């Protein structure tokens, strides 16, 4: 964990350690508290880094929710968690906030184990409504009718199918549930789709907003007159909304009482509205209009850049970048982004798809240059996969780019809609392996294991940028010429290893590995970028008399069985290394091959053990899991024993004389 925080909160915020302290303040002081809370977030993130714009946009909403509701007895669920910094600061973690997303520090997302105020752990979007509904039903079953349940969901997360499923179920219940829609027209990138247009219609209709206030006042009067008057008032309200917006209110068609839109930055008004809503039983939705990055001009202007900018100069708004003295390798995501444009210019059948991550995946490059063939489908991974499958049925070659962690959400679609139907969809899995500060909810450690068991799916991983380009090229050719199987290509977050990476395309034989280094003592088998860690590790051992061989297998499925036969016939010691889970992953595939073919070698597997790996830097995570450079080096020495050049020379002479 890092050194103590050197940044101090404002005088009012300093007195608020928990929500019960907040509730002691008169309502007139809440705006000042919001100013201080926003300034504290800006101060800490500018120095220590982290997500930024989303939390600034919900400062007033955060304060109002904790002021009105009796948290933690009342349950508050955030979706997705990027906006929960203010929540963390006023729920006992202000003095730890500078450790946010750092190794050994607090998580960047709500986390049940971290605080009783974090009622549900979140990292993937669209879960809050379902989780809060489950809590509400549980409270009812236990007879705890006093308890309130609040789900805070952004308009980006609302596009996820799970959010619709939760609303549909909530509307059919009488659960004491309040859904707060934080509407800022953004997720990480600008939101897309019909729902975004619908919300824009609501928030910009001046006639609707004017009459909405009058209707609300009338409802307050009529509700005092009895049940029949309540039903009449509801019908009047619904009729006005339907007429003014030219279509029925979407939320009320799901039997959710809709209130809003309201200004999400007017904290006193929010308090009054929430107090009123506490008195209304059943499922309901409050529509709050906010500005992502509110209160910090650069973040309001460039909302995508300031989603998670890293450290920056608070006064000038200049984002800090590490000075470089020589050209640096590109990020793998940028290699993907530029390469798919090259392939799309070569082949008019190539299309690109991403679920709401155009800048994160660098598909935004294609969206700028060939916009008619690049699609951002919103936070809808399942839809992204089946949409890609539909394109494939009509002869197109879809490159479906989804983060490894988010691909988990579309597993059924990969199996049923793509692989069973033998459709040539190319899955490019960004952020595979350890991802760093986003931590447990975002680690891309399972895809090798969960993909290699699916028929009609090639599973591959490049060791460098050139290999990524060639695998993308190979996948395109395979889709066009064979067209009966899907193809996955996984690559990590961050930089590659090649400065001169834009090399001519070369087709790679599917299921064929390559020899990186010939050797005698031990065979190192790697998959993907982690092979570069192996090179660095054994390079320092050569002078000590060690002579390992190194094979970049490229494919987990199909395995290069010809190469594996050669390896098992030559080596008694084999070390497999992967940036993924050991259970069912690449090393397991090698063990299965050995068992199936009757070989008997000593195999040691390095990778992610059967545990949840928390946030930190990628290097810290590699070390924790035992496959950083030093861990690999020590494992090689452990498997072979301490060696000297003289020892190795004598062993080679014996082998030459008597054979192996």
N, C-alpha and C positions, 0 to 999 in steps of 0.2 A: 504494500500500500504506500502511497506517496506521502510527502511531508504534510504537516498541518496546514490548513487553509489560511492564507494570508489575507484573504478578502473579507471585509466586514459588511454585515447587513445594515440597513437603515435602522433608525431608532425604534420605529414601530415594529418592523419585522423582527428585530432582535428579541422582542418580548413574546413573539408568537412561535412557540416550539411545537405546539400541537393544536388541533382544531378547537379544543376546549378553551385555549387562550384566545383564539380568533373570535369565538362567540362572546367573549367578554367585552369586545369593542363595540362602541356605538356605531350604528350603520353609517353615520357621517364620516367615520374615519376609514371606511373600507377602500375608498378611492385612493387615499394616500398609501394604504398598505399595498394596493395593486401597483402603484408607481414604484415602491421600494422592492416589491417582489420581482417585477419585470427588470429593474436595474440590477438586482442581484443575479438573476439568470444571465443577463448580458455580461456582467463582470466575470462570473465564474467560467462560462463557456468560452469567452474570448481568451482566457488564459489557459484553460485546461481542455477545451474542445468538447465536442458532443453534438447531438441534435439541437436545433436552435429555433427555427421559425415556428414550428408547430406549438411549442410550449408558450412562446410569446403571445400567440393568438388566443390562448384560452386562460390567460391570467385572471381576468374578471370572472369568468365562468367557474374556474377552480375555487376562487375565494367564495363566491356565492353559494356553491354547492356545499362546501364544508361549513359555511355559516348557517345555512338553513337546515341541513340534514345532520342527524346525530351520528356521524361516523365515529368509530367503526361499527357501532351497532347497526346503523343503516348501511346498506351495502352499495358501494360505488365501484363500478367496473369501467375501466378505460379501454378504448379501442383506437389505435393499436398500442399505444404507450409512448409514442414519440412526444406526445403533448403532456406527459405526466410529470415534468420537472417541477413545476410549481406545486403540484400535489405532493411530491416527495419532500420538498423544502419545508412545507408547513405540517408535515406529519412525522416530525422527529428526526429528520435526516439532513437538516440544514448544515450542520457542522461536518457532515460526511459527504456533502454534495460534490465537493471538489474531487472525490475519488470515483465519481460516476464513470462507468465504462472502463475503469482501470483495473489491472490485475489485483485481485484481493479486495477491491472496493465494491461500492454498491452497483447494482445493475442499471443499465440505461432504460429498462422497462419495468413496469410493475411486476412484483414477484412475491408469491405467497409467503415463502420462507423468510423474506426480508423484513416484512412489517405487517402487523395486524390490520393496517389500513389498505394494504394491497390485497383485495379480495379475490383477485384472479390474475394469474400470470399471463401476459400477452406479449407476443412478438409478431405473430401473423394476424392479419386484419380480419374484421367482420365477425369476430367471436363474441362481442360484448352482449348483444341482445339475447342470444341463446343462453349464455352463462348466467346473466342476471335473471332471466326468466326461470331457469332452474332453481336459483336461490329463492326467488319469490314463491314458487310453488312449494319449495321445501319449508319456507317460513309458514305458509298456510297449513301444511300438513302437521306442523309442530304446534299450531295454535298461536303463533307469534304474529298476530294481526297488526301490531303496532309498527312493525318494521317496514321501512321503505327500501326500494331497490332501484338503482339508477344505472343506466347504461349510457355512456358517452361515446358516440360514434361519429366519425367524420363522413362528409359526403363522398369521399373517395372510397372508404371502407364500405359504405352503404351499397356500392355496386357489386360487392361480393355476394355470391349466391346464398351463403350461409346467413347473411343478414336478412335476406328476403324470407328464408325459411323460418328464422327466429320471429320475425314480425308476423308472419302468417300464423304461427302457433300462438304467439302472444295475443293476437286479436281474437282468437277462439277461446281464450281463458278469461278469468276474472282476476288475474294476478295483479298485485299492487306494484306495477312496474312503470317507471318513467324512462322513456328513451329521449335523450338529449342529442339532437342532430347538430353537430358543429359544422356549419356550412361555410367553407371558405373557398370553394371551387378548386381546391388543390388536394393532392395526396403528396407525392414527392414531385411529380410532374403535374401539369394542369390536367384536371379530370376531363374525361370524354364520355360520350354516350347520351342516350335519351333522358336518363334520370337527371343528369347535370342540367340539361336544357329545361326540364320540368321545374327543378328547384330555382333556376334563374327566373323562370316565369313568375313563380310565387314571390320571390324577393324583390322583383322590379315592378310589380303591378301596383301603381300608386293608388288606383281606385280600390283595389282589394285591401290594401293596407289601411286606407282611411276608414272604410266601412267595417273592417275586421275589428277595430277598436270599439266601434259603436255596438257591434254584435256582441262582443265580449261583455260590455257593460249591461246589455239587455239580458244576456244569459245569467248574469249575477242576480238580477231582479227576479227573473222567472224561476230560477232554481229554488227560491224561497217559497214558491207557491205550491210545490208538491210534485209528485212523480209525473203526472200528465203534462204539467208545464215544462218539466225537464225534457220530456220527449219532444214536445213542440219546439222548444228552444234549439234542441239538437238538429231537428229537421230544418228550421229556419237558417241556422248557421251553415249547414251542409248545402242548402240550396243556394245561398249567396256565394259560397266558395265555388260551387259548380258553375254558376252563371258567369261570375267574373273571370274565372280562369279558363272558360270555354270547355272544360272537361272536369270530370269528377275528381275530387281530391284523392290522390293515390293512397295516402295513408288511411284515410277514413274508409276507403273501400276494403281495407284489411281490418276494419273495426278498431282502429287505433284513433282515439280522439286527438285531433291535431290542434296545436296552439302555436301561433306565430305567424310570420317570422318576427323575432325580437332582436334588438341590438345586443349582440354578445359582448359589447365593451362598456355597457352602462350597468355597472355593478349594483347600484341601488335598485334600479328597475328589475334586474334579474332576481334580486332577493325577494322583492314583492311578488313577482310572477311565480317563483318557486314556492313561496309560502302559500299562494293560492292553489297551486297544483297539488300540494301535499294533502289538501282537503278533498280532492276529487279521487274517488276510488277507481280501480280498474286500470287497464293498459292505456297509456297516453304518450304523445310525442310532442316535445317542445323544439321548435325550429329556431336555432340561434344563428345569426349571420355574423361572422367574424372575419378578421383579416390575418392571414398567416404572416408572421413576422411583425405584428403590431407593436409600435413603439420604437422600432429601430429602422430608420428610413431605408438603408440599403437592403435589409431583409424584406421589407414590404415591396420594394421595387423589383428585386431579382429573387423571387421566392424559391425557385428550384435550386439555385446556387446556394442559398442560405438555409436549405433544409438541414444540412450537416456540413458546415464550411470548414471545420477544423479551427485552429486558433486564429485570432485576428486582432487588429488594432481597433479597440473600441471607439476611439475618437475619429479616426480617418476611415474606418470601414475596410481597410486593406487586409485581405486574407494572407496570412503568413504562408510562404512556400519555402521549402528547403532550398538553399542555394546549391546549384550544381556547376561543377567546373568542366564537365565533359558531357557529351550526349548520353542520355539514359535510355534503357530499354522501355518500350511502351507497356501500358497495362494490357493484360490479355483481352479485356473487354473492348479496348480500342482496336486491337488486331481483328477481333471478330467484326466490329463495326465497319472498318475499312474493307475487309475481305469480302463481306457479303455484298457490298456495293460492286466490287470487282466481278464477283460471280454473277450478280444480277445483270450487269452490262454484257457479260458473255452469254447469258442464258435468260431469255424473256420469261421462262417459267418459274424462276426463283422469286419467292415472296418471303417477307419477314414478318414475324408476329411476336409481340411481347405483351404480357399482362401488366400494364401500368408502370413499366420500368424502362422507358426509351432512353433516358440519360444514363441510368445505372447500367444498362446493358450495352450502351452505345448504338442501339438501333436508330437513335435519333439522327445519326449520320445518313442512313438510308432514307429516313423520313424527310430529310431536307433535300436529298438529291434525286430520289425516285419515290416521291410520296404516294403515288397511286399503287405501289406494290409493297408498302410497309404499313403495318396495322398495330396500333395500340388499342387493345380491347378492354381496358380497364382492369380493376383488381379481380380478375376472373380466370384463374388458372385452368379450371376445368373447361370453361368455354374456349380458352386459347387452344387447348389440345384438340378438342372436337372440331372447332373451327378450322384448325390446320388439317384435320382428317378430311373434312369436307372439301377443302381446296385440293387435297391430294387425289381425291376420287375423280377430279376433273382435269388431271394431268399436270397440275402445278407442283412445284417442289418447295414445300414450306420449311423454312428454318424457324423453328419455334424456340425462342430464347427465353428461358425461365431460370431464375436462381435455383440452385439445387435444393435448398430448403423449401422453396415454394412449390417445386415439382411434386413434393410429397402430397400436396393437396389435390393433384390431378392423377393419382396413380390408377384409379379405376378407368379413367378415360384412356390412359396409355394402353392398358391391357385390352379393353373391350372395343374402343373406337378406333384404335390404330393397329395394334399388333395382331389381334385375332382376325382382323379384316385385311391384313397384309398390305398396309398402306405405307408408302415411303415418306414418312414425316421425319425430319432431322431435328433432334432435340439438342440444343446447345445449352449446357448447364453451367451457367456462370456461378461464381462464388462457391465452387465445389471445395470440400475440405474445410480446414479451419478458416474462420472469417475475421477473427480479431475481436474488436470492441463490442460488436453486436451480440456476441456471446451465444448462450445455449440455444436460444430459439432460432438462431440463424445459421448454426453450423451446418455445412453441407456434407455431412459425413456418411450418409446412408445410401447414396444413389448407386454406387457400385454393387452393393449387396441387393438392393431391391430391384435393380434393373436386370442383373445378370440371370435371374430366374425366369424371365419372360421370353417366350418363343418369338421368333421373327424380329429380334432386336439386336443390333450390333452395339457393343459397349466399348467405348474407346476413351483414351485420355492422352493428350500431347505432352511431351516433355518440354517443349519450347514453342516459340511463336511460329517458326517455320513449320513445325509439325501440326500446329493448329490450322494454319492455312491449308496445308496439304490434306488434312483429314476433312476439312470442309469441302474442298475440291473433290476428294474421293467420294464423300457422301452424296454430293450432287450428281456425279457420274453414275454412282450405284443406283440412285433413285430413278435416273432417266433410263438407264440401260436394263436394270433388273426389275426395279419397281415393286418388289414384294416384301420389303422389310423396312423397319424403322432403323434409325441410326442415332446413337447418342454420343456426344462429345463433351466431356467435362473439363473445366479448367478453373484455376483458382482466382481468388481476389488478388489484385495488386499487379506488380510489375513482373515481366518475364525476364529473360536473360540475354536477349539478342538486340543489339543496337541496330544492326543491319538486318532487319527482319522481313522486309518486303522482297522475298525471293520468288523466282518463277515457280508456278504450280507444278507439283509432281504427284502422280497418282500413287497411293500406297496400297499394296496388296492387302486386302482385308484379312485380318487374323494373322498377320506377320509382324513379329518383333524385330529388333535389330541389336547388334552387338555394339556396345559403347566402348568396352575395353576387354581385351583378351586377358586371361589370368589363369592361375593354377590352384590357389589355396582354397578359394571359396567363391561361390556364385552369388552375386547380388542381383535380385530381380526387382525392378521397380516399375511402377505404373504412374505416368503423368509427371507433373512438375517436380514432385518430390525426388525424382531421379537426379536433379541438380544438387540436392542436399547430399545425396550419396557420393556424387563426384567430388564434392568439396571434402567430404569426410575421408574417403580413402586416399585422396591425393596426398594428404598429410602423413599417411601411413606407409607410403611407398619407400620412403627413406629408411623406415624402421624394419624393412625386410618383408613386409606383407605384399602379397601379389594377388589381390582379388580380381575376378572377372565381373563385368557389369553388363546386364542385359535390360534394355528398355523394351518392355513387352508390348506397349502400345494398346493392346486389346485385352480386355478381361473376357470378352465373348465375341467371336470365338477365340479361344486361346491358341497360341502358336504351338501346337502339339509336336511338330517336327523339331522345333528349337528346344522344347522341354525334354524330349527324349535325349537329345544331345547333352543337355545340361545334367540330367540325372545319371546318365551313363558315365559322365566325367567327374562329377563332384559329389563328395560325401557331405559337405556342409553348404547349406543354402539359406540365404537371408532374403526375405521378402519385405518390401517397404511400400506403404501406401498412405495417402492422406485421406483415410476413410476408416470406417469401422472394421475391426478385425473379425467380428462375427458375421460370417457369410460373405466377406469381401474378397479382394484379390488373393490374399494369402490363403484363404480357405479354398479358393479355386485351385491353387497350386497343390495344396494338400490332397484334394479330391483326385487330381490327376495322378499324384504319386500312388494313392491307394488303388485307384482303378487299374493301374498298370504294373502293380507289384514291385515298385521301387522301395528302397529302404535308405533314406537319407536323413540326416539331422537337419531339421528345418526350424528356423526361428523367425517369427513374424513380428514386424514393427508396424504400428498403426494406432488407431484410436481404440483404447480399451473399452470395456462394457461399462461406461460411466458417462455422466453428463459433464461436459467441459464448459466451464464458465468463461466470462469475458476476460480479455487481456489482449496483448499483442499476439500476432500470429506466432512469432518466435517463442513467446512465453507458453503458448498453447502446445507448440511442437515439443518443447522441453518437458512440459507436464506429461505429455503422452509418450515420451521416450523415443521420438524420432527426429529431433533436431540434429544438427551436424555432429555435435560432441557425443550425443547418445549413440548415433550410428557408428561413430569411430570406436567408442568403447565396446559396443556390441561385437564388432568385427574382432577386436582384440580378445574379447572374452571367449568367442567361439573358437579362435585359433590358438589362444594362449600367448603369453609373451614370447616374442620372437626377436632374433638378431639376424643381421645379414649373413653371418657365418652359419647360423642354424638353418636358414633357408637354403643356402648354397649346398650344405651337406645333404639335406633332404632331397634336393633335386638330383644329386649324384646317385643316391640310393635308388631313386625312382627310375633313372636311366639304366641302372645296372639290373634291377630286378623287376621293373615294371610296377604298375599300381596294384 
